[in-house]
Amino acid sequence: MHGRLKVKTTAQQEAERKAERASKMKSYEAAMSRLTEEMDEAFRLSSGLLLSNPDLTSLWNFRKEIYCGMNDEEREKSKVIRVSKTLELLRIIQMKTCEKAQVHQSSRSSKVVPRRIPGYPTLSPLPPVRHRPSTIL
């Protein structure tokens, strides 16, 4: 009849819904796989940046956000890598802190007086460590 809307059957409606859900699911899966790839890449890049300058707190926070966004399987898979990188970064931070303390101490007093322990030979003091400016990439 003229002027009336064609009413779809329930089978047609169900087929359209399934097709729409399938297309949405494909796009969702593609987006999630791309996101996890980018998260892995961002985690690797941030590791390299932190190796050159571990004092960037915003980069540490960015890594924390990436880590919180990972699911349990991804966390377990990359746990060993993350722990080894983090330990390496902490060693670098510790070395930089020690260098700063030595520079500070050597600038305070140019003459270091060693303690004399009875019964042990007197050792000459170590020369002060010269500060090398760190390069920031």
N, C-alpha and C positions, 0 to 999 in steps of 0.2 A: 504494500500500500504506500501511497505517496505521503511524504511528510512525517512518516514515523521512523524512529531510529531503529536500526537493526540491532537486535539483542543477541549477544554472543552466547553460545552454549557454554555450559560449565566446562566441557572438555577443552574448548578453545581457550577459555580463560586460564585454565590450569596449565596448558601448554605454554601460553605466553608468560605466565608467572615463572615457570621452570626455566624458560629461556632467559628471562631477565635475571633471575637468581644466578644462573650459570655464568652470565657475562659479568655480573658484579663480583662473583667469587673469583673469576679469572683475574680481574683487575686488582682485587684485594691481594691475592697471592703474589701477583707480579710486584705490587707496591711493597709488600712485606719482604720479599726476597731482595729487592733493590735496597730497602732500608737496612737490612742486616748486612749487606755487602758494604754499604756506605759506613755503617757503624764500625765494622771491622777495620776498614780503611782509616777512618777517623781515629780509632784507637791506636793504630800503628803510627800514624802521622804525629799524634800527640806524644807518643813515646819518644820519637826522634827529637821533637822540639824540646821536651823536658830534659833529654840528655844534654842538649846544648845550654839550656837555661832552666834549671829546676826550681827557680824562685817564682815562677809564674803561677800564682794561686788560682787565677781564673782558668788556666788550662787544667789544673788538678780538678777543679769543680766540673769542668766539661767532661773529663774522663769519668768522674763519679756519675754524671747524668747518663753517659753511655752505658756504664756498668749496670746502673739501676734499670735501664731499658732492656737489658738482655734477659732472655728466659733462662731457666735452670740448666738446660742442656748446653747452651752456648757458654754459660759461666763455667761449667765443669770442663768443657773442651779447652778453654783458653786460660784455665787457672794457673797452670805451670808457667806458661809464657808470661802472664801478668805478674806473677810473684817474682820471677827472675828479673824482669824489667824493673819492677818496683824496688827490689833490693839493689840493683845497679844504680838506680836514681838516688836512693838513700845514701849509698856510698859516696856518690858525687857530692851530694849536699853536705855530708859529713866532712869530706876533704875540703870543700870550699869554706865551711865554717872554721875548720882548724887553721886554714891559711889566713883567714881574716883575724883569728885570735892571735896567731903568731905575728902578723904584721902589726896588729894593735900593740902587742907586748913589746915588740922591737922598737916601735915608735915611742913608747913610754920611757923606756930606759935603754940606752945604747950599750950599757955595760951589764952583762948578766953575771951575777956572783953565784957560783955553785956552792951547794952545801957541803960541808966537810963532815964525813962520817968517820969516826975513830976506827982505825984498823984497816981502812981502805985507801988506796992511792987516790990522790987528787986528780981529777980529769979536767982537761981544758974545756971551756964552754963551747957549745956548737955555734957556728956563725948564724946570724939571723937569716930567716928565709926571706928572699926578696919577693915582693908581691908582683905577680904577673897579671895585668888587666885581662879580665875574661872577655871573650868575643861573643857578641850576641848576634845571632843570625836573624 
